[in-house]
Amino acid sequence: MKNQLDFEKPIFELQSKLEELKRHPEAHSLGVSFEEEIQKIEAKIAETRRQIFSNLTAWQRVQLARHPKRPFTLDYLQSTFSDFNELHGDRLFAEDRAMVGGFARLGEHRVMVIGTQKGRDTKENIRRNFGSAHPEGYRKALRLMRMAEKFGLPIITLIDTAGAYPGIGAEERHIAEAIAVNLREMMLLEVPTIAVVIGEGGSGGALGIGVADRVLILENAYYSVISPEGCAAILWKDRAAASKAAEALKITARHLLELGLVDEVVPEPLGGAHNDRKATGDTLKTHLLAQLEQLEKLPTAERLKQRYARFRAHGHFTETQAAAA
């Protein structure tokens, strides 16, 4: 079945059996009812789904974060936000459609929303560069952030990218510098800022719009300095060890919360955000409103102090003395 993940196979097999039973021709011609059998299979599907999605591995959550039907930034701009008015261009080089942004409303709040955007099919993925922004995308994001600060609007960023685009053109136009400037400037923004990892949170490409007062993550999203495949290729010399790398990297929402790298995990419907986009959008809206209302109560100086402290606390190390010979 299309878009079926390996670990979902038992669920899809039961669903296929259920559909076959419902359209069984003999049931109609002979007046036979399979209602009791149908109810048993439906109960089995529900229980199997609960068991599978209650015990997902780190790699399985990575697969869910990459699910082609998962809601993207533009989907949340329809479900979580309203009155979105997109703004284009970095005023320096070009328009980057892997990065979208503009004015919107979150409940009664006027906000600036910026996020990375993937495509649903090959044509759109080429147009969106598979959600990997060029330098002009990060410069556009910074332009919109500065505009938001000028008008006193909170900034919300939605992160879903495997990473910034690593091509020659991006290097020629200084992708590292563009991200570095964003990190510095986001740390100094005086308006409330919230970042949400809605799918993939890959490396500096994610962090380039991820410095914020509060960092949230959806239950089946991940946030990592490197992809599991990239880590496996370096440490195990084999990309097939991606599942082992995903576990070692501690990149799931639960691990990130325990490590203090995110502030809150936004729950998803059983089976992932793509199973009920509206419910996911509504849940995200509730969490964003709660966080925004808390941030708006803080004095600007205190918010900036807390923002600086939270990112300074991300790196930890211990020193031990070598044993005497």
C-alpha positions as CSV (number, residue, x, y, z in Angstrom):
1,M,0.0,0.0,0.0
2,K,1.2,3.5,-0.9
3,N,3.1,5.4,1.9
4,Q,3.1,2.3,4.1
5,L,6.0,2.3,6.6
6,D,7.6,-1.1,7.4
7,F,6.4,-1.1,11.0
8,E,2.8,-0.3,10.0
9,K,2.5,-3.5,7.9
10,P,0.4,-5.5,10.5
11,I,-2.1,-2.6,10.6
12,F,-2.4,-2.4,6.9
13,E,-2.8,-6.2,6.6
14,L,-5.7,-6.1,9.0
15,Q,-7.2,-3.1,7.2
16,S,-7.0,-5.0,3.9
17,K,-8.7,-8.0,5.5
18,L,-11.4,-5.7,6.9
19,E,-12.1,-4.0,3.5
20,E,-12.2,-7.4,1.8
21,L,-14.7,-8.7,4.3
22,K,-16.9,-5.6,3.9
23,R,-17.2,-6.0,0.2
24,H,-17.5,-9.8,0.1
25,P,-20.1,-10.6,-2.6
26,E,-21.4,-13.7,-0.8
27,A,-22.5,-11.7,2.2
28,H,-25.0,-9.7,0.1
29,S,-26.2,-12.6,-2.2
30,L,-26.9,-15.0,0.6
31,G,-28.0,-12.5,3.2
32,V,-25.0,-13.4,5.5
33,S,-23.8,-10.8,8.0
34,F,-20.2,-10.6,8.9
35,E,-20.9,-7.8,11.4
36,E,-19.5,-9.7,14.4
37,E,-16.3,-10.6,12.5
38,I,-15.9,-7.0,11.3
39,Q,-16.2,-5.7,14.9
40,K,-13.5,-8.1,16.0
41,I,-11.1,-7.0,13.3
42,E,-11.8,-3.3,14.0
43,A,-11.0,-3.9,17.7
44,K,-7.8,-5.8,16.6
45,I,-6.8,-2.9,14.4
46,A,-7.2,-0.4,17.2
47,E,-5.2,-2.6,19.7
48,T,-2.4,-3.3,17.1
49,R,-2.2,0.4,16.3
50,R,-2.0,1.3,20.0
51,Q,0.7,-1.3,20.7
52,I,2.8,-0.2,17.7
53,F,2.7,3.5,18.2
54,S,3.1,3.3,22.0
55,N,6.5,1.6,21.5
56,L,8.2,3.4,18.6
57,T,11.9,3.3,18.2
58,A,13.9,6.5,17.5
59,W,14.3,5.4,13.8
60,Q,10.6,4.7,13.4
61,R,9.9,8.3,14.7
62,V,12.4,9.6,12.1
63,Q,10.4,7.7,9.4
64,L,7.2,9.3,10.7
65,A,8.8,12.8,10.7
66,R,9.6,12.2,7.0
67,H,6.2,10.8,6.1
68,P,5.1,12.2,2.7
69,K,1.6,12.9,4.0
70,R,2.8,14.7,7.1
71,P,1.5,18.3,7.5
72,F,3.9,20.9,6.3
73,T,4.3,24.6,7.1
74,L,1.6,25.8,4.6
75,D,-0.8,23.2,6.1
76,Y,-0.4,24.7,9.5
77,L,-0.8,28.1,8.1
78,Q,-4.3,27.0,7.2
79,S,-5.2,25.0,10.3
80,T,-3.4,26.6,13.2
81,F,-3.2,30.2,11.9
82,S,-5.5,32.4,9.9
83,D,-5.3,35.5,7.6
84,F,-1.9,34.5,6.2
85,N,-0.4,37.0,3.9
86,E,2.8,35.7,2.3
87,L,5.8,38.0,1.7
88,H,8.5,37.2,-0.8
89,G,12.2,37.8,-1.5
90,D,15.3,38.7,0.4
91,R,15.8,42.0,-1.4
92,L,19.4,40.9,-2.1
93,F,19.4,38.0,-4.6
94,A,16.2,36.0,-5.2
95,E,13.1,34.4,-3.8
96,D,13.6,31.1,-2.1
97,R,10.5,29.0,-2.1
98,A,11.9,26.5,0.4
99,M,11.4,29.2,3.0
100,V,7.9,30.8,3.4
101,G,6.8,33.5,5.6
102,G,4.4,36.4,6.2
103,F,1.9,38.1,8.5
104,A,-0.8,35.9,10.1
105,R,-3.1,35.6,13.1
106,L,-2.8,33.2,15.9
107,G,-6.2,33.4,17.7
108,E,-6.4,37.2,18.5
109,H,-2.7,37.7,18.2
110,R,-1.1,39.2,15.1
111,V,2.2,37.4,14.4
112,M,4.9,36.8,11.8
113,V,5.2,33.2,10.8
114,I,8.2,31.8,9.0
115,G,8.9,28.2,8.1
116,T,10.6,25.7,5.8
117,Q,8.4,24.1,3.2
118,K,8.7,20.8,1.4
119,G,6.8,19.6,-1.7
120,R,4.1,16.9,-2.0
121,D,5.2,15.7,-5.5
122,T,8.3,15.8,-7.6
123,K,7.4,19.0,-9.4
124,E,6.7,20.9,-6.1
125,N,9.7,19.4,-4.4
126,I,12.0,20.7,-7.1
127,R,10.3,24.1,-6.8
128,R,10.7,24.0,-3.0
129,N,14.2,22.4,-3.2
130,F,12.9,19.5,-1.0
131,G,12.6,22.0,1.9
132,S,16.4,22.8,2.0
133,A,16.8,26.6,1.9
134,H,19.5,28.6,0.1
135,P,21.3,31.6,1.7
136,E,18.5,33.8,0.2
137,G,16.0,31.8,2.2
138,Y,17.7,32.6,5.5
139,R,18.2,36.2,4.5
140,K,14.5,36.5,3.6
141,A,13.7,35.0,7.0
142,L,15.8,37.6,8.8
143,R,14.2,40.4,6.7
144,L,10.8,39.3,7.9
145,M,12.0,39.0,11.5
146,R,13.3,42.5,11.5
147,M,10.0,43.7,10.0
148,A,8.2,41.9,12.8
149,E,10.3,43.6,15.4
150,K,9.7,47.0,13.7
151,F,5.9,46.4,14.1
152,G,6.2,44.7,17.5
153,L,4.9,41.4,16.3
154,P,5.8,38.0,17.9
155,I,7.7,35.6,15.6
156,I,6.8,32.0,15.2
157,T,9.0,29.7,13.1
158,L,8.1,26.2,11.9
159,I,11.0,23.9,11.2
160,D,10.9,21.0,8.8
161,T,14.1,20.6,6.8
162,A,16.8,17.9,6.4
163,G,19.2,20.8,6.4
164,A,20.3,23.9,4.5
165,Y,21.1,23.3,0.9
166,P,24.8,22.3,0.5
167,G,25.3,23.0,-3.2
168,I,28.0,25.0,-4.9
169,G,25.7,28.0,-5.5
170,A,24.8,28.1,-1.8
171,E,28.4,28.0,-0.8
172,E,29.2,30.8,-3.3
173,R,26.5,32.9,-1.8
174,H,27.8,32.2,1.7
175,I,25.2,29.9,3.3
176,A,27.3,29.5,6.5
177,E,27.5,33.3,6.9
178,A,23.7,33.7,6.3
179,I,22.9,31.1,9.0
180,A,25.5,32.6,11.4
181,V,24.0,36.1,11.1
182,N,20.5,34.6,11.8
183,L,21.8,33.0,15.0
184,R,23.2,36.2,16.2
185,E,20.3,38.4,15.2
186,M,17.6,36.0,16.5
187,M,19.3,36.1,19.9
188,L,18.9,39.9,20.0
189,L,15.2,40.2,18.8
190,E,13.2,42.1,21.4
191,V,9.8,40.6,20.4
192,P,8.6,37.2,21.8
193,T,9.9,34.3,19.6
194,I,8.7,30.6,19.5
195,A,10.2,27.9,17.3
196,V,8.4,24.6,16.6
197,V,10.0,21.5,15.0
198,I,7.1,20.1,13.0
199,G,9.0,17.3,11.1
200,E,12.7,17.1,10.4
201,G,15.0,19.4,12.4
202,G,18.3,19.0,10.5
203,S,21.5,20.6,11.6
204,G,22.3,24.3,11.0
205,G,19.5,24.5,8.5
206,A,17.0,24.1,11.3
207,L,18.9,26.2,13.8
208,G,19.0,29.0,11.3
209,I,15.4,29.8,12.2
210,G,15.4,28.0,15.6
211,V,16.9,30.5,18.1
212,A,13.8,31.4,20.2
213,D,12.5,32.1,23.7
214,R,10.6,28.8,23.5
215,V,11.4,25.7,21.4
216,L,8.6,23.2,20.9
217,I,8.6,19.9,19.1
218,L,5.9,17.6,17.8
219,E,5.8,14.2,19.3
220,N,7.1,12.4,16.2
221,A,9.5,15.1,15.0
222,Y,13.2,15.0,15.5
223,Y,16.0,17.6,16.0
224,S,19.6,16.7,15.3
225,V,23.0,18.0,14.5
226,I,23.3,15.4,11.7
227,S,20.9,13.0,9.9
228,P,20.9,9.3,11.2
229,E,22.2,8.2,7.8
230,G,25.0,10.8,7.8
231,C,26.0,9.7,11.4
232,A,25.9,6.0,10.4
233,A,28.1,6.7,7.4
234,I,30.8,8.4,9.5
235,L,30.8,6.2,12.7
236,W,29.8,2.8,11.3
237,K,30.9,3.3,7.7
238,D,27.5,2.1,6.6
239,R,24.3,4.1,6.1
240,A,22.4,1.0,6.8
241,A,23.2,1.5,10.5
242,A,20.9,4.5,10.5
243,S,18.6,3.0,13.1
244,K,21.5,2.4,15.5
245,A,22.6,6.0,14.9
246,A,19.2,7.4,15.5
247,E,19.1,5.8,18.9
248,A,22.6,6.9,19.8
249,L,21.9,10.5,18.8
250,K,19.0,11.0,21.2
251,I,17.1,13.0,18.7
252,T,13.5,12.1,19.6
253,A,11.1,14.6,21.3
254,R,11.3,12.6,24.6
255,H,15.1,12.6,24.6
256,L,15.3,16.3,23.7
257,L,12.9,17.2,26.5
258,E,14.9,15.2,29.0
259,L,18.1,16.9,27.9
260,G,16.6,20.4,28.1
261,L,17.0,21.1,24.4
262,V,13.3,21.7,23.9
263,D,10.7,23.2,26.3
264,E,7.6,21.2,25.4
265,V,6.4,18.2,23.4
266,V,3.2,18.8,21.4
267,P,1.2,15.5,21.3
268,E,0.1,14.0,17.9
269,P,-2.9,11.8,17.1
270,L,-2.2,8.1,17.4
271,G,-0.4,7.1,14.2
272,G,1.1,10.5,13.5
273,A,0.1,14.0,12.6
274,H,-0.9,12.9,9.0
275,N,-3.7,10.8,10.4
276,D,-5.6,13.8,11.6
277,R,-4.2,17.1,10.4
278,K,-7.0,19.2,11.9
279,A,-6.6,17.8,15.3
280,T,-2.8,18.3,15.1
281,G,-3.3,21.9,14.0
282,D,-5.7,22.6,16.8
283,T,-3.4,21.1,19.4
284,L,-0.5,23.1,18.1
285,K,-2.6,26.3,18.3
286,T,-3.5,25.6,21.9
287,H,0.2,25.1,22.9
288,L,1.4,28.1,20.9
289,L,-1.2,30.4,22.5
290,A,-0.3,29.2,26.0
291,Q,3.4,29.8,25.4
292,L,2.9,33.2,23.7
293,E,0.7,34.5,26.5
294,Q,3.4,33.5,29.1
295,L,6.1,35.2,27.1
296,E,4.1,38.4,26.7
297,K,3.9,38.8,30.4
298,L,7.7,38.9,30.8
299,P,9.6,42.2,30.6
300,T,11.8,42.4,27.4
301,A,15.0,42.4,29.3
302,E,14.1,39.3,31.2
303,R,13.0,37.5,28.1
304,L,16.3,38.3,26.4
305,K,18.2,37.2,29.5
306,Q,16.4,33.8,29.6
307,R,16.8,33.3,25.9
308,Y,20.6,33.8,26.1
309,A,20.8,31.5,29.2
310,R,18.8,28.7,27.6
311,F,21.2,28.4,24.6
312,R,24.3,28.9,26.7
313,A,23.2,25.9,28.7
314,H,23.1,23.6,25.7
315,G,26.7,22.5,25.9
316,H,27.9,20.4,28.8
317,F,31.2,18.6,29.4
318,T,33.0,17.0,32.3
319,E,36.8,16.8,32.9
320,T,38.5,13.9,34.5
321,Q,42.1,13.5,35.4
322,A,44.0,10.6,33.9
323,A,44.9,7.8,36.3
324,A,48.5,7.9,37.6
325,A,50.9,5.5,35.8
